[in-house]
Amino acid sequence: MAGKASKDSGAAGELAQKYNKYETARMIGARALQISMGAPFLIKLDEEGLKKLRYSPVEIAKLEFEKGVIPIAVKRPSASLASSASKE
Protein backbone atom coordinates (compact mmCIF):
# COMPACT_ATOMS: atom_id res chain seq x y z
CA MET A 1 0.00 0.00 0.00
CA ALA A 2 1.80 3.02 -1.29
CA GLY A 3 0.36 5.84 0.84
CA LYS A 4 0.75 4.15 4.22
CA ALA A 5 3.60 4.86 6.67
CA SER A 6 5.50 1.94 8.08
CA LYS A 7 4.85 0.71 11.62
CA ASP A 8 8.19 2.11 12.84
CA SER A 9 7.43 5.64 11.69
CA GLY A 10 3.84 5.49 12.97
CA ALA A 11 4.52 7.09 16.35
CA ALA A 12 6.84 9.74 14.92
CA GLY A 13 4.37 10.49 12.13
CA GLU A 14 1.55 10.79 14.63
CA LEU A 15 3.56 13.25 16.71
CA ALA A 16 4.55 15.19 13.61
CA GLN A 17 0.87 15.73 12.86
CA LYS A 18 0.17 16.79 16.41
CA TYR A 19 2.87 19.49 16.56
CA ASN A 20 4.09 21.91 13.94
CA LYS A 21 7.79 22.17 13.11
CA TYR A 22 8.35 25.14 15.43
CA GLU A 23 6.78 23.38 18.42
CA THR A 24 8.78 20.25 17.65
CA ALA A 25 12.03 22.20 17.46
CA ARG A 26 11.25 24.04 20.69
CA MET A 27 10.45 20.84 22.61
CA ILE A 28 13.51 18.98 21.35
CA GLY A 29 15.75 21.99 22.06
CA ALA A 30 14.38 22.46 25.57
CA ARG A 31 14.74 18.76 26.36
CA ALA A 32 18.28 18.70 24.92
CA LEU A 33 19.18 21.59 27.22
CA GLN A 34 17.77 19.68 30.20
CA ILE A 35 19.81 16.59 29.24
CA SER A 36 22.99 18.64 28.78
CA MET A 37 22.48 20.09 32.27
CA GLY A 38 22.33 16.60 33.79
CA ALA A 39 18.67 15.57 33.65
CA PRO A 40 18.13 11.80 33.55
CA PHE A 41 17.17 10.14 30.28
CA LEU A 42 13.52 9.16 29.96
CA ILE A 43 14.34 6.12 27.83
CA LYS A 44 16.67 3.21 28.48
CA LEU A 45 19.96 3.58 26.61
CA ASP A 46 22.90 1.24 26.95
CA GLU A 47 26.51 2.24 26.29
CA GLU A 48 26.28 1.05 22.68
CA GLY A 49 23.14 3.11 22.09
CA LEU A 50 24.82 6.20 23.48
CA LYS A 51 27.86 5.65 21.25
CA LYS A 52 25.54 5.28 18.25
CA LEU A 53 23.96 8.64 19.14
CA ARG A 54 27.47 10.07 19.77
CA TYR A 55 26.42 11.15 23.29
CA SER A 56 24.56 14.07 21.67
CA PRO A 57 21.84 15.61 23.87
CA VAL A 58 19.95 16.70 20.74
CA GLU A 59 19.95 13.17 19.30
CA ILE A 60 18.84 11.74 22.65
CA ALA A 61 16.05 14.35 22.84
CA LYS A 62 14.95 13.48 19.27
CA LEU A 63 14.76 9.82 20.23
CA GLU A 64 12.71 10.68 23.33
CA PHE A 65 10.40 12.81 21.16
CA GLU A 66 9.91 9.96 18.69
CA LYS A 67 9.02 7.65 21.59
CA GLY A 68 6.56 10.25 22.90
CA VAL A 69 8.01 10.54 26.41
CA ILE A 70 9.09 14.20 26.54
CA PRO A 71 7.24 15.77 29.50
CA ILE A 72 6.66 19.14 27.81
CA ALA A 73 3.19 20.41 26.92
CA VAL A 74 2.22 22.86 24.19
CA LYS A 75 -0.47 25.38 25.05
CA ARG A 76 -2.33 26.90 22.13
CA PRO A 77 -5.01 29.58 22.22
CA SER A 78 -8.49 28.22 21.63
CA ALA A 79 -10.39 29.14 18.47
CA SER A 80 -12.91 31.20 20.45
CA LEU A 81 -10.15 33.35 21.94
CA ALA A 82 -8.52 33.85 18.56
CA SER A 83 -11.77 34.91 16.88
CA SER A 84 -12.70 37.35 19.68
CA ALA A 85 -9.24 38.94 19.54
CA SER A 86 -9.53 39.52 15.79
CA LYS A 87 -12.91 41.30 16.21
CA GLU A 88 -11.40 44.03 18.41
C-alpha positions in Angstrom: 0.0 0.0 0.0 1.8 3.0 -1.3 0.4 5.8 0.8 0.8 4.2 4.2 3.6 4.9 6.7 5.5 1.9 8.1 4.8 0.7 11.6 8.2 2.1 12.8 7.4 5.6 11.7 3.8 5.5 13.0 4.5 7.1 16.4 6.8 9.7 14.9 4.4 10.5 12.1 1.5 10.8 14.6 3.6 13.2 16.7 4.5 15.2 13.6 0.9 15.7 12.9 0.2 16.8 16.4 2.9 19.5 16.6 4.1 21.9 13.9 7.8 22.2 13.1 8.3 25.1 15.4 6.8 23.4 18.4 8.8 20.2 17.7 12.0 22.2 17.5 11.2 24.0 20.7 10.5 20.8 22.6 13.5 19.0 21.3 15.7 22.0 22.1 14.4 22.5 25.6 14.7 18.8 26.4 18.3 18.7 24.9 19.2 21.6 27.2 17.8 19.7 30.2 19.8 16.6 29.2 23.0 18.6 28.8 22.5 20.1 32.3 22.3 16.6 33.8 18.7 15.6 33.6 18.1 11.8 33.6 17.2 10.1 30.3 13.5 9.2 30.0 14.3 6.1 27.8 16.7 3.2 28.5 20.0 3.6 26.6 22.9 1.2 27.0 26.5 2.2 26.3 26.3 1.1 22.7 23.1 3.1 22.1 24.8 6.2 23.5 27.9 5.7 21.3 25.5 5.3 18.2 24.0 8.6 19.1 27.5 10.1 19.8 26.4 11.1 23.3 24.6 14.1 21.7 21.8 15.6 23.9 20.0 16.7 20.7 19.9 13.2 19.3 18.8 11.7 22.7 16.0 14.4 22.8 15.0 13.5 19.3 14.8 9.8 20.2 12.7 10.7 23.3 10.4 12.8 21.2 9.9 10.0 18.7 9.0 7.6 21.6 6.6 10.3 22.9 8.0 10.5 26.4 9.1 14.2 26.5 7.2 15.8 29.5 6.7 19.1 27.8 3.2 20.4 26.9 2.2 22.9 24.2 -0.5 25.4 25.0 -2.3 26.9 22.1 -5.0 29.6 22.2 -8.5 28.2 21.6 -10.4 29.1 18.5 -12.9 31.2 20.4 -10.2 33.4 21.9 -8.5 33.8 18.6 -11.8 34.9 16.9 -12.7 37.3 19.7 -9.2 38.9 19.5 -9.5 39.5 15.8 -12.9 41.3 16.2 -11.4 44.0 18.4 
